[in-house]
Amino acid sequence: MSVRVTDVYAINDPDIVAEDFNGQVVILNLSDGHYFSLGGVASPIWAALLDGHTPQAILGSIAASQPGLRDSAAQFLDRVLELGLIRPREGSATPTGPLAADWSGEAAQIEVFDDLAELIFADPIHDVDEQAGWPAPRPDR
């Protein structure tokens, strides 16, 4: 599956959450416990994508300033869609601001981790039967 370059994308909530820690984006898939770390120009690509810029605009901007990074950027966009981290946004959307990203740096990278999946699912507060309360587990657990 590859991104449609003229579509606008959104984070695939509610299962996907992301946080930017001073330019280092970490993404968590709450449905399977995998988490992701973005490297190189992936963080500004992610931010631009969620700000409502199309892949076409992002790739064009990268190609204009750092042509050598365009291929890794296109592969990154395909990968985040393949992983289910983004989905096409319904309706039309205008970007929240200009596409003024710093494309200097290394190729876009995404690292996938599953070593904390069991810990993420070990959530006793959400595993409680809502009617009976603690310590009764939910009937589906």
C-alpha positions as MATLAB code, in Angstrom:
seq = 'MSVRVTDVYAINDPDIVAEDFNGQVVILNLSDGHYFSLGGVASPIWAALLDGHTPQAILGSIAASQPGLRDSAAQFLDRVLELGLIRPREGSATPTGPLAADWSGEAAQIEVFDDLAELIFADPIHDVDEQAGWPAPRPDR';
ca = [
       0.000    0.000    0.000;
       1.344    3.413   -0.811;
       0.212    6.886    0.099;
      -1.816    8.832   -2.373;
       0.261   11.956   -2.789;
      -2.683   14.309   -3.125;
      -4.552   13.059   -0.038;
      -4.420   14.648    3.381;
      -3.667   12.299    6.272;
      -4.389   12.197    9.993;
      -3.067   10.150   12.881;
      -5.003    6.866   13.071;
      -6.624    7.608   16.413;
      -7.779    6.391   18.854;
      -5.338    3.462   18.616;
      -2.325    5.591   17.672;
      -0.860    8.288   19.894;
       2.306   10.301   19.346;
       4.433   12.714   21.300;
       7.187   15.043   20.171;
      10.031   15.237   22.678;
      12.039   18.247   21.459;
      12.140   17.038   17.872;
      12.205   13.307   18.656;
       8.819   11.804   17.827;
       7.691    8.626   19.568;
       4.519    6.896   18.371;
       2.600    4.217   20.287;
       0.102    1.761   18.852;
      -2.246    1.075   21.748;
      -3.879   -1.870   19.973;
      -0.736   -4.012   19.673;
       1.794   -2.398   22.029;
       4.351   -1.591   19.341;
       6.075    1.740   19.570;
       8.059    3.641   17.006;
      10.908    6.111   17.016;
      11.438    8.497   14.123;
      14.917    9.462   12.962;
      16.463   11.762   10.403;
      13.952   13.959    8.609;
      11.073   11.649    9.595;
      10.068   13.861   12.546;
       9.514   17.020   10.469;
       7.763   14.916    7.802;
       5.423   13.518   10.480;
       4.711   17.016   11.808;
       4.029   18.404    8.324;
       1.757   15.475    7.510;
      -0.307   15.950   10.667;
      -0.429   19.707   10.042;
      -2.438   18.933    6.908;
       0.213   19.044    4.189;
      -0.139   16.499    1.408;
       2.642   14.002    0.704;
       3.019   15.717   -2.677;
       3.760   19.085   -1.018;
       6.136   17.502    1.508;
       8.046   15.503   -1.101;
       8.222   18.538   -3.379;
       9.655   20.662   -0.597;
      12.232   18.006    0.252;
      13.194   17.537   -3.405;
      13.693   21.291   -3.801;
      16.076   21.604   -0.846;
      17.551   18.110   -0.324;
      16.925   15.937   -3.423;
      18.927   13.067   -1.956;
      16.392   12.656    0.857;
      13.304   12.404   -1.328;
      13.374    8.622   -1.822;
      13.735    7.854    1.888;
      10.941   10.349    2.600;
       8.616    8.610    0.119;
       9.470    5.212    1.636;
       8.808    6.593    5.127;
       5.376    7.895    4.091;
       4.487    4.504    2.616;
       5.736    2.747    5.752;
       3.686    4.808    8.245;
       0.582    4.090    6.163;
       1.469    0.392    5.939;
       1.925    0.256    9.723;
      -1.496    1.836   10.214;
      -0.114    4.915   11.965;
      -1.950    7.304    9.639;
      -5.178    7.204    7.665;
      -6.642    9.427    4.959;
      -8.365   12.405    6.549;
     -12.056   12.687    5.786;
     -13.135   15.750    3.877;
     -10.817   18.456    2.728;
      -8.427   20.179    5.041;
      -6.168   23.146    4.724;
      -2.745   23.018    6.323;
      -2.540   24.679    9.724;
       0.526   26.620    8.670;
       3.147   27.000    5.959;
       5.391   24.080    5.059;
       8.569   25.488    6.551;
      10.432   22.403    7.716;
      14.167   22.016    8.058;
      15.005   19.139    5.729;
      18.668   19.053    6.648;
      19.868   15.873    8.236;
      19.819   12.178    7.596;
      17.386   10.090    5.589;
      13.957    9.450    7.100;
      13.961    6.423    9.375;
      11.435    4.615   11.524;
      12.394    2.083   14.163;
       9.794   -0.412   15.389;
       9.929   -1.818   18.917;
       7.794   -4.510   20.510;
       9.777   -5.190   23.673;
       7.313   -3.333   25.913;
       4.117   -4.736   24.379;
       3.380   -7.010   27.351;
       4.013   -4.189   29.807;
       1.769   -1.821   27.874;
      -1.038   -4.392   27.978;
      -0.540   -5.039   31.704;
      -2.969   -2.285   32.610;
      -4.862   -3.268   35.765;
      -6.937   -0.083   35.856;
      -8.453   -0.714   32.431;
      -8.807   -4.457   33.037;
     -11.350   -3.956   35.827;
     -15.046   -4.739   35.459;
     -16.711   -1.320   35.348;
     -19.771   -2.443   37.317;
     -18.061   -4.563   40.003;
     -14.936   -2.430   40.415;
     -11.543   -3.462   41.723;
     -10.373   -6.283   41.968;
     -12.927   -7.962   39.659;
     -11.463   -8.390   36.162;
     -13.460   -7.488   33.079;
     -15.499  -10.460   31.829;
     -13.632  -10.481   28.479;
     -10.224  -10.856   30.175;
];
